[in-house]
Amino acid sequence: MPIFKFQRLKSNRFITTPFIFRLAHKKGFTLVELLISVAIISILSTIGTASFQNYANRAGVKNSALELTSELRKYQNYAMSGEKNPVPGVTDSCAQPGNSLSNIYFIIRPASGSPSPFRLTIAASCTFPIYIKYNKVWPDPKIAQITKTGYILTNGDQGSCSYLIIWFYPMPYRNTALGCLGPVPSFGSGTLDRVFGELSKGTIRERVYITTGGLVYEQKP
């Protein structure tokens, strides 16, 4: 007959059935095991933090490049469609006959080389400046920065310049003019094919290109 109750033995010890509890035989973690566990957790946390920061930088730079591309295309279409001055109430003294807008131009400067707080300037006039947008630091340096401006020639040669000026002309011209200025680069035997503004954060880089034909697009360098 099985025993289900506590019974006192002759040795004055208690046993229970069907299990015998041996508390003295339970084990915990050793100091070495704890140190190894902490080290593994620290390594995984470091890798995870670095991956997240890299993702955040990539997203920020990409979004800034897309925003710049969008703005360039927007005002390029605005100018070439022959619409009126995008700054209502402001007269453009250089306007073409029958149109209140002579041109729209962007000034794109690297953050480290700008003599003023303006990083990207959009103006609608040939008499500087009639600001439309971005008469402030752009983009947010916590997200990305314009760190380089440069050019690429038709023969593949490329170089850097202090800043870019991109002009968008309305009707009747409907064209795009590019300037890579200060100091004026020596193109040698090549001809200008496109210019670019490079945005970066950490090791992440993205470029916005403008070709002599007026094509605007973003791409990794």
Backbone as JSON, one array per atom type, in Angstrom:
{
  "sequence": "MPIFKFQRLKSNRFITTPFIFRLAHKKGFTLVELLISVAIISILSTIGTASFQNYANRAGVKNSALELTSELRKYQNYAMSGEKNPVPGVTDSCAQPGNSLSNIYFIIRPASGSPSPFRLTIAASCTFPIYIKYNKVWPDPKIAQITKTGYILTNGDQGSCSYLIIWFYPMPYRNTALGCLGPVPSFGSGTLDRVFGELSKGTIRERVYITTGGLVYEQKP",
  "N": [[0.85, -1.2, 0.0], [0.65, 2.16, -0.97], [2.38, 4.98, 0.42], [1.04, 7.97, 1.5], [1.05, 9.95, 3.36], [2.84, 11.95, 5.72], [5.33, 10.27, 7.45], [6.93, 9.31, 10.44], [10.18, 8.22, 10.74], [12.49, 5.83, 12.18], [14.82, 7.17, 12.42], [14.14, 9.72, 12.97], [13.66, 11.43, 10.77], [11.82, 13.0, 8.11], [9.97, 11.85, 5.33], [8.5, 12.12, 2.1], [6.2, 10.83, -0.19], [5.08, 10.64, -3.59], [7.55, 11.91, -4.15], [10.88, 12.98, -3.42], [12.3, 15.61, -1.83], [15.17, 17.35, -2.49], [16.65, 19.8, -1.53], [19.15, 20.71, -1.0], [20.66, 20.01, -3.13], [20.18, 21.77, -5.25], [21.33, 24.05, -7.83], [22.92, 27.3, -8.55], [23.82, 30.22, -10.62], [27.19, 30.53, -11.58], [29.91, 32.86, -10.92], [31.49, 33.23, -13.2], [29.76, 32.4, -15.24], [27.78, 34.37, -15.02], [29.27, 36.67, -15.72], [29.94, 36.07, -18.37], [27.38, 36.03, -19.5], [26.58, 38.71, -19.12], [28.48, 39.96, -20.75], [27.8, 38.98, -23.3], [25.21, 40.06, -23.59], [25.88, 42.78, -23.57], [27.4, 43.01, -25.94], [25.48, 42.35, -27.89], [23.67, 44.43, -27.47], [25.23, 46.65, -28.19], [25.66, 46.14, -30.91], [23.01, 46.21, -31.8], [22.31, 48.9, -31.23], [24.11, 50.31, -32.86], [23.26, 49.43, -35.38], [20.67, 50.46, -35.45], [21.22, 53.22, -35.33], [22.61, 53.55, -37.71], [20.6, 52.92, -39.52], [18.81, 55.02, -38.96], [20.36, 57.24, -39.74], [20.65, 56.67, -42.48], [17.98, 56.8, -43.35], [17.38, 59.47, -42.72], [19.18, 60.96, -44.36], [18.43, 60.06, -46.9], [15.75, 60.92, -47.01], [16.14, 63.7, -46.87], [17.52, 64.13, -49.26], [15.54, 63.38, -51.08], [13.67, 65.35, -50.52], [15.04, 67.67, -51.36], [15.33, 67.05, -54.08], [12.62, 66.98, -54.81], [11.89, 69.66, -54.36], [13.49, 71.0, -56.23], [12.49, 69.94, -58.64], [9.88, 70.8, -58.44], [9.95, 73.69, -58.56], [11.29, 73.97, -60.93], [9.4, 72.97, -62.76], [7.47, 74.84, -62.21], [8.63, 77.22, -63.14], [9.18, 76.65, -65.88], [6.7, 76.17, -66.88], [5.68, 78.61, -67.35], [4.25, 80.03, -65.48], [3.07, 82.52, -63.09], [4.87, 84.81, -60.89], [6.09, 83.09, -58.08], [6.04, 84.34, -55.65], [3.69, 86.08, -54.42], [2.82, 89.5, -54.77], [5.4, 90.47, -54.78], [7.55, 92.18, -56.83], [9.3, 91.3, -59.72], [11.96, 92.78, -61.01], [13.35, 92.09, -63.24], [11.75, 90.77, -64.98], [10.51, 88.87, -67.76], [8.95, 90.18, -70.73], [5.45, 90.26, -70.49], [5.39, 88.38, -68.5], [5.63, 87.76, -65.03], [7.85, 86.71, -63.94], [11.28, 86.26, -64.11], [13.3, 84.35, -63.69], [13.94, 81.38, -61.75], [16.1, 80.57, -59.18], [18.35, 78.38, -57.54], [20.57, 78.33, -54.79], [23.04, 76.34, -53.7], [24.93, 75.37, -51.05], [27.77, 73.95, -49.38], [27.6, 73.04, -45.93], [29.83, 73.54, -44.33], [31.25, 75.44, -45.71], [29.86, 77.74, -46.12], [29.43, 81.24, -46.18], [27.38, 82.44, -44.88], [24.35, 81.97, -42.89], [22.73, 80.57, -44.62], [21.98, 77.64, -46.24], [20.64, 76.42, -48.31], [19.23, 78.22, -50.79], [16.43, 79.61, -52.32], [15.46, 81.65, -54.87], [13.59, 84.12, -56.65], [14.35, 85.96, -59.01], [16.47, 88.17, -60.9], [17.8, 89.98, -59.58], [19.45, 89.8, -56.78], [18.46, 89.55, -53.34], [15.39, 87.79, -53.74], [13.76, 86.05, -51.64], [12.29, 82.83, -51.66], [12.08, 80.45, -50.22], [13.58, 78.58, -47.53], [15.42, 80.38, -46.36], [17.26, 79.94, -44.28], [19.05, 77.74, -42.04], [19.45, 74.69, -43.61], [19.63, 71.28, -44.56], [18.24, 70.16, -41.35], [20.91, 69.91, -39.2], [21.06, 67.78, -37.44], [19.85, 65.78, -38.77], [20.83, 65.59, -41.44], [23.43, 66.91, -43.61], [24.45, 69.29, -46.1], [27.33, 68.56, -47.51], [29.08, 68.68, -49.62], [29.62, 70.04, -52.85], [29.67, 69.71, -56.38], [30.88, 68.83, -59.72], [30.43, 66.95, -62.78], [31.98, 65.95, -65.73], [31.44, 65.46, -69.29], [33.36, 63.7, -70.18], [33.81, 62.12, -68.02], [35.45, 63.09, -66.0], [35.61, 64.68, -62.8], [34.96, 67.09, -60.17], [35.14, 69.38, -57.36], [33.33, 72.25, -56.09], [32.81, 75.51, -54.65], [30.14, 76.33, -54.31], [26.85, 75.84, -55.75], [24.87, 77.17, -58.41], [21.72, 77.01, -59.73], [19.76, 77.73, -62.41], [16.41, 78.15, -63.39], [14.62, 78.8, -66.18], [11.72, 80.48, -67.35], [9.06, 80.5, -69.87], [9.95, 82.47, -72.75], [12.1, 80.75, -72.94], [12.57, 78.35, -71.4], [14.61, 76.65, -70.17], [17.45, 75.13, -68.46], [20.09, 76.32, -66.54], [23.4, 75.87, -65.37], [25.67, 76.48, -62.71], [28.89, 76.21, -61.34], [30.6, 77.34, -58.86], [33.2, 79.51, -57.45], [36.07, 78.47, -56.22], [36.22, 79.03, -59.82], [35.99, 76.09, -61.61], [38.41, 74.28, -63.6], [37.6, 73.0, -66.57], [39.0, 71.83, -68.59], [39.48, 69.8, -71.41], [36.99, 68.71, -71.38], [33.36, 68.93, -71.26], [30.72, 70.41, -69.36], [28.56, 68.17, -67.77], [26.83, 67.53, -65.64], [25.86, 68.7, -62.38], [26.15, 68.42, -58.79], [24.76, 68.15, -55.49], [25.85, 67.03, -52.41], [24.57, 65.18, -49.76], [25.01, 64.22, -46.37], [25.41, 62.12, -43.48], [27.2, 61.01, -40.87], [28.59, 58.07, -42.06], [26.92, 57.8, -44.18], [25.87, 58.69, -47.41], [24.34, 60.68, -49.95], [23.49, 61.81, -53.17], [22.2, 64.59, -55.02], [21.55, 65.12, -58.29], [21.77, 67.4, -61.05], [21.3, 67.74, -64.38], [22.67, 69.13, -67.46], [20.67, 69.05, -69.26], [18.44, 69.42, -67.74], [17.47, 67.36, -66.16], [16.59, 66.04, -63.02], [17.62, 64.19, -60.29], [18.1, 61.75, -57.62], [20.8, 59.92, -56.17], [23.05, 57.4, -54.98], [26.51, 58.17, -54.32]],
  "CA": [[0.0, 0.0, 0.0], [1.51, 3.36, -1.05], [2.36, 5.91, 1.55], [0.67, 9.31, 1.05], [1.15, 10.87, 4.47], [4.15, 12.04, 6.37], [5.55, 9.26, 8.48], [8.18, 9.47, 11.18], [11.02, 7.04, 10.72], [13.25, 5.64, 13.4], [15.93, 8.13, 12.46], [13.53, 11.03, 13.23], [13.6, 12.24, 9.55], [10.56, 12.91, 7.4], [10.01, 11.65, 3.89], [7.21, 12.19, 1.43], [6.12, 10.06, -1.44], [6.08, 9.9, -4.37], [8.73, 12.72, -4.45], [11.83, 13.29, -2.34], [12.86, 16.94, -2.07], [16.59, 17.45, -2.13], [16.95, 21.21, -1.7], [20.58, 20.95, -0.88], [21.32, 19.69, -4.4], [19.88, 22.78, -6.26], [22.49, 24.87, -8.19], [22.71, 28.63, -9.11], [24.82, 30.62, -11.61], [28.52, 30.86, -11.05], [30.35, 34.2, -11.27], [31.97, 33.19, -14.59], [28.57, 32.33, -16.09], [27.16, 35.7, -14.99], [30.12, 37.59, -16.49], [29.77, 35.73, -19.79], [26.04, 36.47, -19.89], [26.6, 40.18, -19.22], [29.29, 40.32, -21.92], [27.0, 38.68, -24.5], [24.14, 41.06, -23.66], [26.49, 44.06, -23.94], [27.77, 42.96, -27.36], [24.25, 42.4, -28.68], [23.12, 45.78, -27.34], [26.06, 47.54, -28.99], [25.36, 45.88, -32.33], [21.67, 46.71, -32.07], [22.33, 50.36, -31.22], [24.82, 50.76, -34.07], [22.4, 49.15, -36.53], [19.57, 51.42, -35.43], [21.75, 54.54, -35.68], [22.91, 53.52, -39.13], [19.31, 52.98, -40.21], [18.27, 56.37, -38.79], [21.14, 58.13, -40.6], [20.31, 56.39, -43.88], [16.63, 57.32, -43.6], [17.42, 60.93, -42.69], [19.87, 61.46, -45.55], [17.6, 59.75, -48.06], [14.58, 61.82, -47.0], [16.6, 65.06, -47.2], [17.81, 64.14, -50.7], [14.25, 63.35, -51.77], [13.05, 66.67, -50.36], [15.74, 68.59, -52.24], [14.93, 66.68, -55.45], [11.24, 67.4, -54.99], [11.84, 71.12, -54.46], [14.08, 71.38, -57.51], [11.54, 69.6, -59.7], [8.69, 71.63, -58.28], [10.17, 75.05, -59.06], [11.63, 73.83, -62.33], [8.13, 72.9, -63.47], [6.79, 76.12, -62.01], [9.22, 78.22, -64.03], [9.09, 76.28, -67.29], [5.31, 76.19, -67.33], [5.33, 79.99, -67.66], [3.33, 80.58, -64.49], [3.44, 83.82, -62.54], [5.82, 84.85, -59.8], [5.63, 82.31, -56.92], [5.97, 85.18, -54.45], [2.68, 87.1, -54.72], [3.05, 90.83, -54.22], [6.79, 90.87, -54.95], [7.79, 92.44, -58.25], [10.59, 90.91, -60.26], [12.33, 93.87, -61.92], [13.99, 91.54, -64.44], [10.78, 89.87, -65.59], [10.34, 88.87, -69.21], [7.7, 90.83, -71.15], [4.26, 89.4, -70.41], [5.52, 87.4, -67.44], [6.14, 88.41, -63.82], [8.97, 85.93, -63.42], [12.4, 86.16, -65.05], [13.9, 83.03, -63.47], [14.02, 80.87, -60.38], [17.4, 79.94, -59.02], [18.76, 77.77, -56.27], [21.98, 78.39, -54.39], [23.29, 75.2, -52.82], [26.27, 75.51, -50.49], [28.12, 73.04, -48.28], [27.41, 73.65, -44.61], [31.11, 73.97, -43.75], [31.89, 76.48, -46.48], [28.95, 78.86, -46.37], [29.74, 82.45, -45.42], [26.16, 82.92, -44.23], [23.59, 80.84, -42.35], [21.89, 79.95, -45.65], [22.57, 76.45, -46.85], [19.94, 76.28, -49.58], [18.45, 79.43, -51.04], [15.63, 79.63, -53.54], [15.08, 83.02, -55.11], [12.93, 84.35, -57.95], [14.71, 87.28, -59.5], [17.88, 88.27, -61.31], [18.39, 90.93, -58.63], [19.53, 89.05, -55.53], [17.73, 88.31, -53.31], [13.98, 87.72, -53.36], [13.7, 84.68, -51.13], [11.04, 82.08, -51.68], [12.06, 79.42, -49.19], [14.85, 78.1, -47.01], [16.39, 81.41, -45.97], [17.67, 79.5, -42.95], [19.86, 76.53, -42.11], [18.75, 73.51, -44.12], [18.64, 70.64, -43.69], [18.57, 70.11, -39.93], [22.19, 69.2, -39.08], [20.88, 66.53, -36.69], [19.34, 64.78, -39.71], [21.78, 65.49, -42.55], [24.06, 68.17, -43.99], [25.04, 69.39, -47.42], [28.75, 68.58, -47.19], [29.9, 68.79, -50.81], [29.02, 70.37, -54.14], [30.67, 69.43, -57.41], [30.47, 68.7, -61.11], [30.92, 65.81, -63.55], [32.09, 66.31, -67.14], [31.02, 64.44, -70.25], [34.43, 62.7, -70.33], [33.91, 61.37, -66.77], [36.18, 63.83, -64.97], [34.76, 65.38, -61.84], [35.65, 67.91, -59.19], [34.28, 70.06, -56.39], [33.29, 73.7, -56.15], [32.37, 76.1, -53.39], [28.68, 76.28, -54.26], [26.15, 75.7, -57.02], [23.7, 77.98, -58.75], [20.92, 76.38, -60.77], [18.72, 78.63, -62.89], [15.3, 77.62, -64.17], [14.05, 79.91, -66.93], [10.36, 80.23, -67.87], [8.86, 80.82, -71.29], [9.99, 81.56, -73.91], [13.35, 79.99, -73.01], [12.32, 77.02, -70.86], [15.83, 75.86, -70.08], [18.13, 75.05, -67.17], [21.5, 76.71, -66.6], [24.12, 75.41, -64.19], [26.91, 77.17, -62.36], [29.69, 75.61, -60.28], [31.34, 78.58, -58.65], [34.03, 79.87, -56.32], [36.66, 79.02, -57.44], [35.72, 78.46, -61.07], [36.79, 74.92, -61.92], [38.96, 74.17, -64.95], [37.02, 71.82, -67.18], [39.94, 71.27, -69.55], [38.91, 69.44, -72.71], [35.64, 68.2, -71.21], [32.27, 69.89, -71.12], [29.91, 70.14, -68.19], [27.44, 67.25, -67.98], [25.89, 67.65, -64.52], [26.38, 69.13, -61.09], [25.5, 67.69, -57.71], [24.89, 68.51, -54.09], [25.95, 65.78, -51.65], [24.11, 65.23, -48.38], [25.58, 63.11, -45.62], [25.32, 62.03, -42.02], [28.07, 59.89, -40.54], [29.16, 57.47, -43.27], [25.86, 57.68, -45.19], [25.9, 59.79, -48.38], [23.37, 60.66, -51.04], [23.68, 62.98, -54.03], [21.14, 65.07, -55.9], [22.17, 65.55, -59.54], [21.03, 68.21, -62.02], [22.04, 67.67, -65.63], [22.52, 70.3, -68.33], [19.38, 68.91, -69.94], [17.35, 69.71, -66.82], [17.04, 66.18, -65.41], [16.9, 66.11, -61.59], [17.44, 62.88, -59.68], [18.97, 61.47, -56.5], [21.52, 58.66, -56.35], [24.23, 57.25, -54.13], [27.74, 58.49, -55.07]],
  "C": [[0.88, 1.24, 0.0], [1.34, 4.27, 0.14], [2.08, 7.31, 1.03], [0.8, 10.35, 2.15], [2.57, 10.89, 4.99], [4.23, 10.93, 7.42], [6.9, 9.5, 9.15], [8.93, 8.14, 11.14], [11.79, 6.93, 12.04], [14.38, 6.64, 13.55], [15.45, 9.56, 12.69], [13.58, 11.96, 12.01], [12.27, 12.01, 8.87], [10.81, 12.65, 5.92], [8.61, 11.81, 3.36], [7.29, 11.36, 0.17], [4.97, 10.61, -2.23], [7.35, 10.67, -4.66], [9.58, 12.91, -3.21], [12.49, 14.61, -2.67], [14.29, 17.0, -1.57], [17.05, 18.89, -2.38], [18.44, 21.49, -1.7], [21.32, 20.73, -2.19], [21.02, 20.7, -5.5], [21.1, 23.66, -6.49], [22.07, 26.24, -8.69], [23.75, 28.93, -10.17], [26.14, 30.92, -10.92], [28.89, 32.27, -11.51], [30.81, 34.26, -12.73], [30.79, 33.18, -15.55], [27.88, 33.69, -16.15], [27.96, 36.69, -15.83], [29.99, 37.33, -17.99], [28.42, 36.21, -20.3], [25.98, 37.98, -20.07], [27.37, 40.62, -20.45], [28.51, 40.09, -23.21], [25.9, 39.72, -24.69], [24.7, 42.42, -24.08], [26.85, 44.11, -25.43], [26.54, 43.08, -28.24], [23.62, 43.79, -28.63], [23.9, 46.78, -28.19], [25.77, 47.39, -30.47], [24.0, 46.43, -32.69], [21.6, 48.22, -32.13], [22.98, 50.91, -32.48], [23.95, 50.55, -35.31], [21.26, 50.15, -36.61], [20.04, 52.81, -35.83], [22.06, 54.62, -37.17], [21.64, 53.61, -39.96], [18.72, 54.39, -40.14], [19.02, 57.37, -39.68], [20.78, 57.93, -42.07], [18.95, 56.97, -44.24], [16.64, 58.84, -43.65], [18.06, 61.53, -43.92], [19.02, 61.24, -46.8], [16.41, 60.7, -48.14], [14.98, 63.25, -47.35], [16.9, 65.17, -48.69], [16.52, 64.15, -51.51], [13.55, 64.7, -51.69], [13.7, 67.7, -51.28], [15.36, 68.32, -53.7], [13.53, 67.17, -55.76], [11.13, 68.91, -55.17], [12.4, 71.6, -55.8], [13.1, 71.12, -58.66], [10.31, 70.51, -59.65], [8.88, 73.0, -58.91], [10.66, 75.05, -60.51], [10.36, 73.78, -63.18], [7.36, 74.21, -63.37], [7.3, 77.16, -62.99], [8.96, 77.89, -65.49], [7.66, 76.24, -67.81], [4.84, 77.6, -67.67], [4.36, 80.6, -66.67], [3.89, 81.88, -63.92], [4.42, 83.67, -61.39], [5.3, 84.05, -58.6], [5.62, 83.08, -55.62], [4.97, 86.3, -54.73], [3.0, 88.42, -54.04], [4.46, 91.32, -54.35], [7.06, 91.02, -56.44], [9.19, 92.04, -58.64], [10.97, 91.94, -61.32], [12.97, 93.37, -63.21], [13.04, 90.65, -65.23], [10.77, 89.99, -67.1], [9.04, 89.57, -69.56], [6.53, 89.85, -71.12], [4.33, 88.36, -69.32], [6.13, 88.1, -66.23], [7.34, 87.69, -63.22], [10.07, 85.84, -64.47], [13.12, 84.82, -64.91], [13.77, 82.65, -62.01], [15.39, 80.24, -60.24], [17.63, 79.45, -57.6], [20.23, 78.07, -56.03], [22.17, 77.26, -53.37], [24.73, 75.26, -52.35], [26.55, 74.41, -49.47], [28.01, 73.75, -46.94], [28.7, 74.21, -44.05], [31.71, 75.16, -44.48], [31.02, 77.7, -46.73], [29.34, 80.08, -45.55], [28.53, 83.02, -44.69], [25.4, 81.73, -43.67], [22.73, 80.14, -43.38], [22.62, 78.76, -46.26], [21.93, 76.2, -48.22], [19.04, 77.48, -49.73], [17.7, 79.27, -52.33], [15.16, 81.06, -53.72], [14.46, 83.16, -56.49], [13.22, 85.77, -58.38], [16.11, 87.2, -60.1], [18.55, 89.36, -60.48], [18.33, 90.28, -57.26], [19.23, 89.97, -54.34], [16.22, 88.56, -53.13], [13.75, 86.28, -52.93], [12.31, 84.08, -51.29], [10.99, 81.15, -50.48], [13.48, 79.14, -48.74], [15.87, 79.2, -46.76], [16.78, 81.16, -44.52], [18.56, 78.27, -43.13], [19.0, 75.36, -42.58], [19.77, 72.58, -44.73], [19.06, 70.71, -42.23], [19.86, 69.31, -39.77], [22.1, 67.92, -38.26], [20.41, 65.4, -37.61], [20.33, 64.53, -40.84], [22.4, 66.86, -42.78], [24.49, 68.12, -45.45], [26.55, 69.57, -47.2], [29.64, 68.76, -48.41], [29.06, 69.21, -52.01], [30.08, 70.17, -55.21], [30.06, 69.27, -58.78], [31.03, 67.41, -61.7], [30.88, 66.21, -65.02], [31.64, 65.15, -68.02], [32.09, 63.37, -70.44], [34.65, 61.9, -69.05], [34.68, 62.05, -65.68], [35.21, 64.53, -64.05], [35.59, 66.15, -60.84], [34.64, 68.58, -58.27], [34.33, 71.56, -56.61], [32.71, 74.23, -54.85], [30.85, 76.07, -53.23], [28.12, 76.21, -55.67], [25.09, 76.77, -57.18], [23.0, 77.27, -59.9], [19.8, 77.33, -61.15], [17.66, 77.85, -63.67], [14.61, 78.8, -64.85], [12.67, 79.55, -67.46], [10.28, 80.48, -69.37], [9.42, 82.22, -71.57], [11.21, 80.65, -73.95], [13.18, 78.54, -72.57], [13.59, 76.17, -70.82], [16.41, 75.92, -68.68], [19.59, 75.42, -67.38], [22.16, 76.35, -65.29], [25.37, 76.23, -63.96], [27.59, 76.47, -61.21], [30.77, 76.65, -59.96], [32.26, 78.54, -57.44], [34.91, 78.8, -55.71], [36.1, 78.34, -58.69], [36.59, 77.27, -61.45], [37.31, 74.96, -63.36], [38.45, 72.88, -65.56], [37.95, 71.17, -68.21], [39.27, 71.0, -70.9], [37.48, 68.94, -72.61], [34.62, 69.31, -71.16], [31.38, 69.46, -69.97], [28.72, 69.25, -68.54], [26.39, 67.4, -66.9], [26.62, 68.18, -63.29], [25.63, 68.38, -60.01], [25.71, 68.37, -56.37], [24.86, 67.22, -53.29], [25.52, 66.0, -50.22], [24.67, 64.03, -47.64], [25.28, 63.25, -44.13], [26.12, 60.8, -41.62], [28.71, 59.37, -41.82], [28.15, 57.35, -44.4], [25.89, 58.91, -46.09], [24.86, 59.58, -49.46], [23.57, 61.93, -51.85], [22.4, 63.3, -54.8], [21.82, 65.67, -57.12], [21.21, 66.42, -60.34], [21.86, 68.23, -63.29], [21.82, 68.95, -66.45], [21.22, 70.24, -69.13], [18.19, 69.14, -69.04], [16.83, 68.51, -66.04], [17.5, 66.3, -63.96], [16.63, 64.74, -60.99], [18.41, 62.71, -58.52], [19.58, 60.08, -56.68], [22.68, 58.61, -55.38], [25.49, 57.55, -54.93], [28.53, 57.23, -55.41]]
}
